[in-house]
Every structure is written in C-alpha cells, then in structure tokens.
C-alpha cells in the first residue's frame, strides 16, 4: 500500500496587473507587492483615490440608526454610500433628508463616507 503524499498549500502567485480606473478611465499599475498587502482589487487609480479622500462632498442623509451605529447617505448622482458612527463628527440631531458633508474613502468593502457632519441650516 502506498503512503499518501501530504498536500502542500501553495501561496498565491502575484503578478503586476493593469487595471482601469472607474472614475477617470485611465489604466494604472496594481503591483504584486500591493496585492500582497491587500488582495482587494482597487476600483480607482492612486490619483483618484487621493482626490476622493481630499474632496469634501455633500449629500442627504437617507437614514441613520443610532443603535446599529451606521447609516447611508444619498449622493448627488443618486448613488448611496455607507458610513459608520465612528466617522461622524456631530451626530446630535441627525434626521432623514438632512444635508451632510463628508469625504469618500475606499476600504476593503468599497467606498464609505468619513468625516460626516451636518451642514448648518443657518446662513451667516
């Protein structure tokens, strides 16, 4: 009777890849090193990721559940973006339909809103 050869788990082989940016359409290099650090395929080029992180945006609060600690914002283009309670700057008095400012960041699960703050209704 032959002895069974133990299965050896092979590490994934990473190769540099060219990906299209969903925002600007340019192709960018996703290096093997970046893939080893985070295997989640990026949807935006490094330049667009940087701009998205810096650019403040505005939208309306779709809903927020204090007990669950998260909610969604409807952006100007009609798409929705997730936010977590840790990303709120001022959570008091949030209500459905209220205009909020935020920045976009990309994490392992996609885009999310950070630095979420209600926009003051009183004009100076």
N, C-alpha and C positions, 0 to 999 in steps of 0.2 A: 504494500500500500504506500502511495506517495505522500510525502508531507506537503501540506498546503503552504504556498508562498504567502507571507503576510502582505496585505495591501498597504502600500505606502501612499500617504496623502501628498499629492503634488501641489506645490504652491502655484497660484495663477501666474501666468506669464503676461507681463505688462509690456505694451509697445506704445510708442508715441502715436497719437492719432490726431487727425484734423477734424474739427467739429464746426458746424455753422452756428453763429450766434443768432438767437431768436429775436433779439432786439435790433441789431444793426445789419445782420445778414453776412457779415464778414466771417471768413473761416479763421479759426485760431487753433494753436497747437495745445493739445492736452497731453502733457508729458507722462512718461511711465512713472516718474517719481511722484507727480501729483496724484496719479491713480493709486499708488501705494498708500499715500497719505489719506485719501478719501475716494473710495471707488464709485461714489455717486457722480454720474456724468453731469457736468455743468451745462446749463442751458444758455448762459451768456458768456461772452468773451471777458477777459480780465478788465478791459477798459469800461465796458458797460456795467460790470459788477461794481466797479469803483464809483461810477456815476450814480448808479441806483442807490448806493449806500449814502452818498452825499446829498442827493437832491431831495428836498422836502416835497411831499405830495399832500394832496387834500382829497378827502372823500367823505362819505356819510356813513355813520355807524349803522350797520344792518342790525346787529344785536350783540349784546354782551351779557354773559351770565356770571355774576359775582361768585356764586357757589362753585361753579365749574372752573372759573378762573380764565376763561378765554372768550373770544368773540370774533366777529367778522366785520370788515369794512368794505363797502362798495366803492370802487374807484370810478373815476370819471368815464372810463371806457366801458363800464358795466361789469367788469370782472370783480371778483371778490378776493380778498386777501385775509389770511388768518392773523390774529395777534393773541398774545398771552398776557396775563396780568402783570408779569414782571417787566413787560415792555410799555406799561402805562406810566405816564408822567403825573397826570392828575386824574384819578378815577372817580372822584366825587361828582355826582350829578350827571353821569353819562346817561343819555337817553337815545332811544331809537330815532334815526334820522338826523342826529346832530352832526355838524361838520367838524371833522377832526383833521389834524395834520399828523404826518408820520413819514418815516423813511422806510425804504424797502431793503431787506437783506435776504440773501439766499442761504438756506441751511440744508441739511440732508433731506428734508421733506419738501423743499421748494421755496418759493417766495413767502416771506412773512413781514408783517409791519412791526417796526420798532419805534421807540420814542413817540408813542401815540399820545396826543394831547388835544383836548377840545379847543376849538378856535373860539375866541371871545366873541360874543354877540354884540357887545357894546363897542361902538366906534369912537375913536378919540376925538 
